[in-house]
Amino acid sequence: MPTSERVSVDVEGRTLQLSNLGKVLYPEDGFTKGQVIDYYARIADVLLPHLAGRPLTVKRYPDGVDGKFFFEKNAPSHAPTWVRSVELPTPGSTRQRETIKYVVVDGLPTLIWLANLAALELHVPQWTVGPRGGVHGADLMVFDLDPGPPATIVDCAWVAARLRDLLDEDGLTAWAKTSGSKGMQLYVPLKEVDPQRPWDYSRRLAQRITEAHPDRVVWQMTKALRGGKVLIDWSQNSATKTTVAPYSLRARPLPTVSTPVTWAEIEACTAEQDLRFTADEVLQRVAELGDLLEPLRGPGLSLPQPPSP
């Protein structure tokens, strides 16, 4: 297929101009931009609910995963008028602008428009905005497990099981997904709460596991401490942070996906390939298993009260 081909398509009543469909974005296996768009169109039914109401940050790879990329928080000036956006204060202490106009993915046309921009990776916060742009509290708590070489996702699986058991003691149920890269994430659905609460709770839990298993786990962010251990990155619960969305592609050599997994799969993991899934494999998994993270969209759980000082 010529890489310069342009195609006009109708997506739920919106007309989109798709371009460069034959351009290879994943050189190792020849996965093209057209295949990226096709993946996001076919996975949309389970992906869109996890993006709904969440201000989006994307990583765009116009020249493929081996080329230059850039983060994009601000909606591009050429965005169609029908793409929903919400203007919010710029996160963080260093601000080049006072506000950011975030894209909010509210349907398939916006998702396909982003895929056509080579927005391979989709990252969202643990909180949402309302229909009029009002900021809600956190409705998810996340534990991002990041292995320091030579540790791998096999070690992350072991830590995930320890985290699950501690969460269960506090009446909290966790669901897991791979990061699609090197690690994995655990999520707990919450009753809407001030983001400071899951930030504090997740930090305390990461410290507890590190104290029990200092040879395998680390909770501090210092890179020098991470070698051969799994970092439990509790800081992803900051209101200013984002985490890769479920079912998002990743910019790895192969078109791997941040994939929901079962606890049986986690407990059986003995090699990295046991928890590595590509776009085609994820589509097949969803056809067979549905959305394993559907419980995240249900009633949230209450965090336990912090211990008395």
Residue frames relative to the residue before (quaternion, step in Angstrom):
aa qw qx qy qz dx dy dz
M 1.0000 0.0000 0.0000 0.0000 0.00 0.00 0.00
P 0.4565 -0.6812 0.4813 0.3098 3.64 -0.76 0.90
T 0.4801 -0.6976 0.4455 0.2904 3.56 -0.86 0.92
S 0.6710 0.5153 -0.3083 0.4349 3.62 1.14 -0.45
E 0.4101 0.7400 -0.4613 0.2673 3.58 1.24 -0.08
R 0.1246 -0.7653 0.6278 0.0678 3.57 -1.06 0.83
V 0.0862 -0.7983 0.5961 -0.0031 3.53 -0.93 0.93
S 0.2555 -0.7416 0.6013 0.1523 3.55 -0.96 0.89
V 0.0082 0.8115 -0.5823 0.0495 3.58 -0.72 1.09
D 0.3454 -0.6964 0.5878 0.2242 3.53 -1.27 0.51
V 0.0234 -0.7873 0.6156 -0.0258 3.55 -0.74 1.10
E 0.8174 -0.2280 0.0960 0.5203 3.54 -0.30 1.33
G 0.7752 -0.3768 0.1730 0.4765 3.53 0.88 1.02
R 0.6417 0.4690 -0.3286 0.5102 3.59 1.27 -0.02
T 0.3076 -0.7484 0.5595 0.1795 3.57 -0.94 0.90
L 0.0539 -0.8005 0.5966 -0.0192 3.54 -0.77 1.13
Q 0.2708 -0.7244 0.6113 0.1682 3.52 -1.15 0.74
L 0.1223 -0.7981 0.5890 0.0328 3.57 -0.46 1.24
S 0.0942 -0.8261 0.5556 -0.0027 3.55 -0.88 0.97
N 0.8478 0.2099 -0.1384 0.4670 3.53 -1.36 0.37
L 0.1471 0.8505 -0.4963 0.0930 3.57 1.06 0.73
G 0.7022 0.4656 -0.2726 0.4646 3.59 1.09 -0.58
K 0.4579 0.6954 -0.4504 0.3223 3.58 1.25 -0.04
V 0.3677 -0.7366 0.5262 0.2129 3.57 -0.80 1.03
L 0.1524 -0.8046 0.5709 0.0585 3.57 -0.70 1.11
Y 0.7358 0.2510 -0.1724 0.6049 3.60 1.27 -0.39
P 0.2368 -0.8414 0.4645 0.1426 3.60 0.22 1.25
E 0.6097 0.5981 -0.3792 0.3561 3.61 0.97 -0.71
D 0.8147 0.1384 -0.1002 0.5541 3.60 1.03 -0.64
G 0.5744 -0.6521 0.3595 0.3401 3.58 1.24 0.36
F 0.3382 0.7517 -0.5017 0.2623 3.61 1.22 0.34
T 0.2532 -0.8255 0.4973 0.0851 3.56 -0.58 1.23
K 0.6741 -0.4611 0.3852 0.4296 3.51 -1.36 0.13
G 0.6169 0.5424 -0.3451 0.4540 3.57 1.04 -0.70
Q 0.6611 0.4890 -0.3019 0.4824 3.58 1.04 -0.75
V 0.5878 0.5470 -0.3659 0.4706 3.60 1.11 -0.60
I 0.6698 0.4874 -0.2986 0.4740 3.58 0.87 -0.95
D 0.6472 0.5197 -0.3180 0.4583 3.58 0.95 -0.86
Y 0.6325 0.5247 -0.3398 0.4573 3.60 0.97 -0.81
Y 0.7048 0.4627 -0.2916 0.4519 3.59 0.76 -0.97
A 0.6142 0.5317 -0.3538 0.4635 3.60 1.09 -0.59
R 0.7213 0.4553 -0.2512 0.4575 3.59 0.92 -0.91
I 0.7045 0.4374 -0.2671 0.4909 3.62 1.11 -0.57
A 0.4131 0.7756 -0.4283 0.2106 3.58 1.28 -0.28
D 0.6252 0.5758 -0.3639 0.3810 3.61 0.89 -0.82
V 0.7507 0.3469 -0.2202 0.5172 3.60 0.99 -0.71
L 0.6359 0.5424 -0.3340 0.4358 3.61 1.14 -0.51
L 0.6644 0.5660 -0.3317 0.3580 3.58 0.75 -1.02
P 0.6445 0.5182 -0.3612 0.4310 3.66 0.88 -0.69
H 0.6700 0.4897 -0.3061 0.4664 3.61 1.12 -0.54
L 0.6627 0.4571 -0.3019 0.5106 3.58 1.30 -0.18
A 0.5071 0.7070 -0.4080 0.2766 3.57 1.16 -0.60
G 0.8561 0.1290 -0.1190 0.4861 3.55 -0.86 1.02
R 0.6313 0.5446 -0.3357 0.4383 3.61 1.23 0.01
P 0.4388 -0.6864 0.5113 0.2737 3.62 -0.71 1.04
L 0.2961 -0.8228 0.4758 0.0947 3.52 -0.70 1.17
T 0.0928 -0.7163 0.6861 0.0865 3.50 -1.26 0.71
V 0.1110 -0.8060 0.5789 0.0531 3.59 -0.86 0.91
K 0.2489 -0.6883 0.6483 0.2096 3.51 -1.40 0.32
R 0.1580 -0.8155 0.5554 0.0377 3.54 -0.57 1.22
Y 0.1083 -0.7879 0.6062 0.0044 3.54 -1.01 0.98
P 0.0926 -0.8518 0.5122 0.0590 3.61 0.47 1.14
D 0.7478 0.3367 -0.2032 0.5349 3.61 1.14 -0.52
G 0.6725 -0.5061 0.2942 0.4528 3.58 1.18 0.47
V 0.7114 -0.5027 0.2996 0.3891 3.53 -1.30 0.32
D 0.6644 0.4777 -0.3114 0.4831 3.60 1.20 -0.32
G 0.6397 0.5352 -0.3199 0.4494 3.58 1.28 -0.14
K 0.7102 -0.4080 0.3312 0.4685 3.54 -1.30 -0.19
F 0.1109 -0.7764 0.6177 0.0586 3.54 -1.17 0.65
F 0.0890 -0.7844 0.6060 0.0976 3.54 -1.29 0.15
F 0.4555 -0.6322 0.5568 0.2879 3.50 -1.27 0.63
E 0.0336 -0.7858 0.6170 0.0281 3.55 -1.09 0.69
K 0.1143 -0.7826 0.6113 0.0279 3.52 -0.68 1.18
N 0.7135 0.4512 -0.2465 0.4760 3.54 0.93 -0.97
A 0.4928 -0.6504 0.4841 0.3158 3.60 -0.88 0.89
P 0.4628 -0.6923 0.4653 0.3000 3.61 -0.77 0.93
S 0.6167 -0.5913 0.3799 0.3545 3.55 -1.14 0.69
H 0.6875 0.4814 -0.2813 0.4652 3.58 1.15 -0.56
A 0.3551 0.7433 -0.5025 0.2624 3.62 1.20 0.19
P 0.5271 -0.6247 0.4626 0.3435 3.60 -0.97 0.76
T 0.6092 -0.5892 0.3871 0.3631 3.57 -1.10 0.64
W 0.6730 0.5161 -0.3048 0.4334 3.58 1.13 -0.54
V 0.5145 0.6132 -0.4337 0.4137 3.60 1.25 -0.07
R 0.3784 -0.7406 0.5080 0.2244 3.57 -0.67 1.09
S 0.0247 0.7764 -0.6297 0.0094 3.55 -1.07 0.75
V 0.1496 -0.7646 0.6203 0.0902 3.50 -1.29 0.43
E 0.2875 -0.7705 0.5487 0.1504 3.56 -0.85 0.98
L 0.0197 0.8115 -0.5773 0.0887 3.55 -0.65 1.21
P 0.6243 -0.5244 0.4017 0.4170 3.60 -1.17 0.41
T 0.5340 -0.6257 0.4636 0.3291 3.56 -1.05 0.76
P 0.3830 -0.7286 0.5090 0.2516 3.63 -0.77 0.94
G 0.7247 0.4372 -0.3155 0.4290 3.53 -1.25 0.43
S 0.5831 -0.6235 0.4176 0.3114 3.52 -1.33 0.29
T 0.7010 0.4006 -0.2632 0.5281 3.61 1.16 -0.52
R 0.0224 0.8392 -0.5377 0.0784 3.55 -0.35 1.23
Q 0.2226 -0.7559 0.6030 0.1241 3.52 -0.80 1.06
R 0.7625 0.1105 -0.1021 0.6293 3.55 1.32 -0.26
E 0.5702 -0.6305 0.4134 0.3262 3.56 -1.14 0.57
T 0.8084 0.1157 -0.0323 0.5763 3.57 1.02 -0.77
I 0.2238 -0.7234 0.6319 0.1649 3.52 -1.38 0.29
K 0.2923 -0.7405 0.5833 0.1608 3.53 -1.03 0.88
Y 0.1372 -0.8380 0.5271 0.0325 3.55 0.00 1.35
V 0.4165 -0.6333 0.5851 0.2883 3.52 -1.25 0.55
V 0.1050 -0.7439 0.6554 0.0769 3.55 -1.14 0.73
V 0.3057 -0.7795 0.5207 0.1664 3.58 -0.55 1.16
D 0.0048 -0.8372 0.5450 -0.0452 3.54 -0.34 1.27
G 0.8229 0.0410 -0.0488 0.5647 3.59 1.17 0.31
L 0.7424 -0.4416 0.2927 0.4101 3.52 -1.37 0.18
P 0.6298 0.5397 -0.3802 0.4094 3.68 0.83 -0.71
T 0.6626 0.4906 -0.3166 0.4690 3.61 0.93 -0.81
L 0.6339 0.5324 -0.3335 0.4511 3.59 0.98 -0.79
I 0.6834 0.4668 -0.2903 0.4803 3.60 0.90 -0.87
W 0.6013 0.5465 -0.3537 0.4634 3.60 1.04 -0.69
L 0.6652 0.4877 -0.3018 0.4782 3.60 0.94 -0.83
A 0.6412 0.5215 -0.3313 0.4551 3.59 0.94 -0.83
N 0.6485 0.5175 -0.3166 0.4598 3.59 1.04 -0.72
L 0.6419 0.4843 -0.3177 0.5025 3.59 1.26 -0.33
A 0.4516 -0.6878 0.4359 0.3647 3.59 1.32 0.11
A 0.2941 0.7144 -0.5569 0.3050 3.55 1.01 0.90
L 0.1298 -0.8479 0.5110 0.0564 3.55 0.31 1.28
E 0.7960 0.2700 -0.1234 0.5274 3.57 0.87 -0.97
L 0.1614 -0.7773 0.6066 0.0422 3.53 -0.97 1.02
H 0.0343 -0.8136 0.5791 -0.0403 3.58 -0.65 1.14
V 0.0435 -0.8154 0.5763 -0.0323 3.58 -0.88 0.99
P 0.4924 -0.6447 0.4919 0.3160 3.59 -1.23 0.45
Q 0.5847 -0.5869 0.4374 0.3499 3.56 -1.33 0.06
W 0.6747 0.4121 -0.2840 0.5425 3.59 1.26 0.39
T 0.3238 -0.7510 0.5504 0.1679 3.55 -1.27 0.37
V 0.3254 -0.6743 0.6077 0.2648 3.50 -1.43 0.01
G 0.4931 -0.6681 0.4783 0.2857 3.53 -1.18 0.60
P 0.7602 -0.3919 0.2612 0.4475 3.58 -1.31 0.03
R 0.7450 0.3609 -0.2115 0.5196 3.60 1.12 -0.62
G 0.6520 -0.5609 0.3063 0.4079 3.57 1.23 0.31
G 0.4355 0.6908 -0.4725 0.3315 3.59 1.22 0.16
V 0.4157 -0.7243 0.4980 0.2337 3.56 -0.93 0.94
H 0.2401 -0.7651 0.5857 0.1177 3.55 -0.86 1.04
G 0.6040 -0.5450 0.4339 0.3871 3.54 -1.33 0.17
A 0.6860 -0.4596 0.3548 0.4386 3.55 -1.33 0.02
D 0.1051 -0.7866 0.6049 0.0651 3.58 -0.99 0.85
L 0.7179 0.2929 -0.2322 0.5872 3.55 1.35 0.22
M 0.1380 -0.7205 0.6667 0.1322 3.53 -1.28 0.51
V 0.1075 -0.8180 0.5648 0.0164 3.56 -0.85 0.98
F 0.1449 -0.7249 0.6655 0.1027 3.52 -1.23 0.68
D 0.1585 -0.7994 0.5771 0.0526 3.57 -0.49 1.22
L 0.1608 -0.8104 0.5612 0.0486 3.58 -0.49 1.23
D 0.0270 -0.8253 0.5593 -0.0727 3.55 -0.46 1.29
P 0.2454 -0.8097 0.5136 0.1427 3.62 -0.37 1.18
G 0.2786 -0.7302 0.5991 0.1742 3.54 -1.02 0.86
P 0.4956 -0.6770 0.4421 0.3171 3.63 -0.60 1.06
P 0.5470 -0.1562 -0.8210 -0.0475 1.51 -2.06 1.45
A 0.3560 0.7143 -0.5220 0.3010 3.62 1.18 0.33
T 0.1636 -0.7857 0.5936 0.0591 3.57 -1.16 0.66
I 0.7353 -0.3741 0.3051 0.4758 3.55 -1.29 -0.24
V 0.5245 0.6043 -0.4203 0.4279 3.61 1.19 -0.34
D 0.6657 0.4760 -0.2923 0.4948 3.58 0.99 -0.82
C 0.6062 0.5488 -0.3487 0.4580 3.58 1.08 -0.70
A 0.6304 0.5382 -0.3349 0.4480 3.58 1.01 -0.81
W 0.6399 0.5189 -0.3216 0.4668 3.58 1.01 -0.81
V 0.6694 0.4832 -0.2959 0.4805 3.59 0.92 -0.88
A 0.6150 0.5637 -0.3482 0.4276 3.58 1.00 -0.79
A 0.6559 0.5086 -0.3147 0.4605 3.58 0.96 -0.82
R 0.6331 0.5109 -0.3334 0.4765 3.60 1.05 -0.71
L 0.6398 0.5206 -0.3177 0.4676 3.59 1.00 -0.83
R 0.6290 0.5479 -0.3301 0.4418 3.57 0.93 -0.91
D 0.6826 0.4965 -0.2995 0.4448 3.57 0.86 -0.94
L 0.6652 0.4881 -0.3126 0.4706 3.60 0.97 -0.78
L 0.6291 0.5227 -0.3328 0.4693 3.56 1.01 -0.75
D 0.6320 0.5428 -0.3263 0.4466 3.55 1.00 -0.84
E 0.6170 0.5479 -0.3425 0.4492 3.59 1.04 -0.72
D 0.7182 0.4046 -0.2375 0.5139 3.59 1.15 -0.59
G 0.5786 -0.6241 0.3626 0.3799 3.58 1.24 0.31
L 0.5643 0.5914 -0.3785 0.4343 3.57 1.23 0.44
T 0.2283 -0.7740 0.5802 0.1103 3.57 -0.96 0.90
A 0.1876 -0.8005 0.5648 0.0701 3.56 -0.87 1.00
W 0.1494 -0.7370 0.6525 0.0937 3.51 -1.26 0.67
A 0.2655 -0.8137 0.5102 0.0845 3.55 -0.99 0.84
K 0.0032 -0.7516 0.6579 0.0474 3.49 -1.38 0.40
T 0.4996 -0.5889 0.5196 0.3656 3.52 -1.24 0.33
S 0.5146 -0.6153 0.4819 0.3525 3.56 -1.21 0.33
G 0.4368 -0.6674 0.4729 0.3743 3.56 1.21 -0.52
S 0.6844 0.3925 -0.2628 0.5554 3.55 1.34 -0.05
K 0.8232 -0.1992 0.1595 0.5071 3.61 -0.39 -1.20
G 0.8012 0.3210 -0.1279 0.4885 3.57 1.07 -0.69
M 0.3673 -0.6967 0.5572 0.2632 3.53 -1.17 -0.68
Q 0.2591 -0.7515 0.5843 0.1636 3.54 -1.33 0.24
L 0.2110 -0.7260 0.6400 0.1370 3.50 -1.27 0.66
Y 0.1316 -0.7981 0.5863 0.0437 3.56 -0.99 0.91
V 0.1063 -0.7428 0.6570 0.0730 3.51 -1.24 0.67
P 0.3329 -0.7346 0.5480 0.2220 3.63 -0.73 0.97
L 0.1615 -0.8184 0.5501 0.0389 3.57 -0.86 0.98
K 0.4694 -0.5398 0.5907 0.3734 3.47 -1.34 0.31
E 0.6140 -0.6023 0.3474 0.3737 3.56 -0.84 0.99
V 0.0473 0.8154 -0.5615 0.1328 3.53 -0.70 1.16
D 0.6135 -0.5144 0.4348 0.4123 3.56 -1.22 0.42
P 0.5196 -0.6792 0.4091 0.3184 3.64 -0.74 0.97
Q 0.5515 0.6143 -0.4066 0.3913 3.60 1.14 -0.39
R 0.6112 0.5779 -0.3548 0.4081 3.60 1.08 -0.66
P 0.7144 0.4007 -0.2874 0.4966 3.67 0.71 -0.89
W 0.5607 0.5803 -0.3886 0.4449 3.61 1.14 -0.53
D 0.7045 0.4589 -0.2633 0.4730 3.59 0.81 -1.04
Y 0.6700 0.5092 -0.3079 0.4439 3.58 0.87 -0.95
S 0.6887 0.4861 -0.2966 0.4487 3.60 0.79 -0.98
R 0.6231 0.5266 -0.3479 0.4619 3.60 1.04 -0.66
R 0.6573 0.5043 -0.3197 0.4598 3.59 0.90 -0.87
L 0.6653 0.5009 -0.3130 0.4567 3.58 0.94 -0.85
A 0.6318 0.5194 -0.3296 0.4716 3.60 1.00 -0.77
Q 0.6423 0.5133 -0.3237 0.4682 3.59 1.02 -0.74
R 0.6363 0.5370 -0.3296 0.4450 3.59 0.99 -0.80
I 0.6884 0.4680 -0.2928 0.4703 3.58 0.86 -0.90
T 0.6234 0.5323 -0.3428 0.4589 3.59 1.04 -0.70
E 0.6429 0.5182 -0.3223 0.4630 3.59 0.99 -0.80
A 0.6966 0.4682 -0.2731 0.4701 3.59 1.04 -0.77
H 0.8032 0.1460 -0.0426 0.5760 3.59 1.10 -0.72
P 0.0067 0.8594 -0.5112 0.0045 3.62 0.66 1.03
D 0.6329 0.5383 -0.3375 0.4425 3.59 1.21 -0.37
R 0.7654 0.3623 -0.1810 0.5002 3.60 1.24 -0.34
V 0.7870 0.2806 -0.1036 0.5396 3.57 1.16 -0.59
V 0.0347 -0.7680 0.6385 0.0350 3.55 -1.22 0.60
W 0.2331 -0.7843 0.5576 0.1400 3.56 -1.03 0.74
Q 0.5895 0.5658 -0.3758 0.4372 3.61 1.21 -0.37
M 0.5001 -0.6848 0.4550 0.2720 3.56 -1.13 0.71
T 0.4530 0.7084 -0.4467 0.3056 3.61 1.23 -0.25
K 0.4427 -0.7346 0.4479 0.2524 3.59 -0.58 1.16
A 0.6223 0.5731 -0.3469 0.4049 3.59 1.02 -0.75
L 0.6720 0.5092 -0.2944 0.4500 3.62 1.18 -0.44
R 0.6277 0.6350 -0.3053 0.3310 3.57 1.22 -0.43
G 0.4755 0.7150 -0.4375 0.2670 3.61 1.13 -0.41
G 0.8525 0.0879 -0.0975 0.5060 3.57 -0.75 1.07
K 0.6769 0.4460 -0.2878 0.5099 3.60 1.26 0.16
V 0.4337 -0.6608 0.5424 0.2847 3.53 -1.33 0.21
L 0.2846 -0.7355 0.5933 0.1614 3.54 -0.78 1.06
I 0.2084 -0.7179 0.6495 0.1387 3.56 -0.95 0.93
D 0.1439 -0.8255 0.5435 0.0492 3.55 -0.13 1.30
W 0.1326 -0.8143 0.5649 0.0145 3.53 -0.06 1.37
S 0.5582 0.6468 -0.3839 0.3502 3.59 1.19 -0.47
Q 0.5073 0.6459 -0.4262 0.3792 3.60 1.23 -0.22
N 0.6049 0.5585 -0.3562 0.4420 3.60 1.26 -0.20
S 0.4192 0.6743 -0.4862 0.3651 3.58 1.24 0.11
A 0.5385 -0.6332 0.4513 0.3248 3.57 -1.03 0.76
T 0.6691 0.5033 -0.2993 0.4576 3.60 1.21 -0.37
K 0.6518 0.5396 -0.3028 0.4386 3.59 1.27 -0.25
T 0.1853 -0.7473 0.6229 0.1386 3.54 -1.32 0.40
T 0.2025 -0.7466 0.6229 0.1165 3.54 -1.33 0.45
V 0.5904 -0.5794 0.4092 0.3850 3.58 -1.03 0.69
A 0.4652 -0.7131 0.4612 0.2497 3.55 -0.89 0.99
P 0.5896 -0.5355 0.4501 0.4037 3.59 -1.17 0.44
Y 0.8339 0.1960 -0.1966 0.4771 3.55 -1.07 0.90
S 0.4472 0.6644 -0.4812 0.3565 3.61 1.20 0.20
L 0.4710 -0.6106 0.5536 0.3144 3.53 -1.19 0.61
R 0.2311 -0.7391 0.6083 0.1742 3.56 -1.30 0.34
A 0.4657 -0.6759 0.5017 0.2729 3.55 -1.18 0.59
R 0.2581 0.7397 -0.5583 0.2730 3.53 0.46 1.31
P 0.7204 -0.4240 0.2775 0.4735 3.63 -1.16 0.10
L 0.7427 0.2418 -0.1538 0.6052 3.58 1.11 -0.76
P 0.5559 -0.6172 0.4310 0.3526 3.64 -1.16 0.48
T 0.0452 0.8173 -0.5680 0.0863 3.55 0.48 1.24
V 0.2866 -0.7679 0.5650 0.0946 3.52 -1.26 0.63
S 0.4649 -0.6183 0.5506 0.3135 3.54 -1.20 0.61
T 0.0498 -0.8866 0.4521 -0.0838 3.50 0.03 1.43
P 0.4188 -0.6770 0.5397 0.2738 3.61 -0.82 0.91
V 0.0618 -0.8021 0.5939 -0.0089 3.55 -0.97 0.91
T 0.4954 -0.6490 0.4936 0.2997 3.55 -1.27 0.44
W 0.5985 -0.5509 0.4269 0.3950 3.57 -1.24 0.31
A 0.5850 0.5569 -0.3802 0.4506 3.59 1.11 -0.52
E 0.6523 0.5027 -0.3148 0.4720 3.59 0.99 -0.78
I 0.6387 0.5246 -0.3247 0.4598 3.56 1.01 -0.79
E 0.6979 0.4781 -0.2772 0.4556 3.57 0.85 -0.96
A 0.6955 0.4599 -0.2711 0.4809 3.60 1.16 -0.55
C 0.4802 0.7049 -0.4267 0.3007 3.61 1.25 -0.15
T 0.0409 0.8026 -0.5926 0.0541 3.56 -0.74 1.10
A 0.7666 0.1938 -0.1259 0.5991 3.59 1.31 -0.11
E 0.6530 -0.5495 0.3501 0.3861 3.54 -1.15 0.66
Q 0.6699 0.5237 -0.3161 0.4207 3.59 0.92 -0.84
D 0.5228 0.6409 -0.4179 0.3759 3.60 1.21 -0.30
L 0.7879 0.2264 -0.1114 0.5617 3.58 1.11 -0.65
R 0.5256 0.5728 -0.4486 0.4409 3.56 0.98 0.89
F 0.0163 0.8178 -0.5692 0.0834 3.55 -0.64 1.18
T 0.2901 -0.7471 0.5764 0.1597 3.55 -1.01 0.88
A 0.7535 -0.4154 0.2631 0.4364 3.54 -1.34 0.26
D 0.6819 0.4849 -0.3028 0.4563 3.60 0.81 -0.95
E 0.6545 0.5101 -0.3153 0.4604 3.58 0.98 -0.80
V 0.6495 0.5149 -0.3234 0.4566 3.59 1.01 -0.76
L 0.6219 0.5257 -0.3480 0.4645 3.59 0.97 -0.72
Q 0.6530 0.4948 -0.3123 0.4808 3.58 1.00 -0.78
R 0.6330 0.5304 -0.3341 0.4543 3.61 0.97 -0.81
V 0.6710 0.4941 -0.3079 0.4592 3.58 0.88 -0.90
A 0.6183 0.5391 -0.3444 0.4566 3.58 1.02 -0.73
E 0.7294 0.4235 -0.2294 0.4858 3.58 1.04 -0.78
L 0.8156 0.3031 -0.1049 0.4817 3.59 0.89 -0.98
G 0.3935 -0.6852 0.5090 0.3414 3.58 1.17 -0.44
D 0.6834 -0.4467 0.3640 0.4483 3.55 -1.26 -0.45
L 0.2942 -0.7840 0.5230 0.1593 3.58 -0.33 1.23
L 0.6978 0.4381 -0.2752 0.4954 3.60 1.21 -0.34
E 0.2868 0.7806 -0.5085 0.2231 3.59 1.19 0.34
P 0.6110 0.5630 -0.3781 0.4084 3.68 0.95 -0.64
L 0.5665 0.5948 -0.4010 0.4057 3.63 1.13 -0.40
R 0.6867 0.4718 -0.2816 0.4759 3.57 1.19 -0.45
G 0.5761 0.5972 -0.3704 0.4174 3.57 1.30 0.05
P 0.7836 -0.2852 0.2172 0.5073 3.60 -1.23 -0.38
G 0.4012 -0.7325 0.5027 0.2233 3.55 -0.92 0.91
L 0.4443 -0.6795 0.5258 0.2536 3.53 -1.32 0.39
S 0.4599 -0.6722 0.5091 0.2783 3.55 -1.23 0.49
L 0.4059 -0.6892 0.5423 0.2573 3.56 -0.94 0.87
P 0.5046 -0.6247 0.4856 0.3454 3.60 -1.03 0.65
Q 0.5747 -0.5860 0.4439 0.3596 3.52 -1.17 0.55
P 0.5227 -0.6323 0.4536 0.3483 3.60 -0.98 0.71
P 0.5891 -0.5821 0.4134 0.3785 3.62 -1.11 0.56
S 0.5614 -0.6011 0.4463 0.3525 3.54 -1.14 0.60
P 0.5201 -0.6463 0.4500 0.3305 3.59 -0.99 0.76
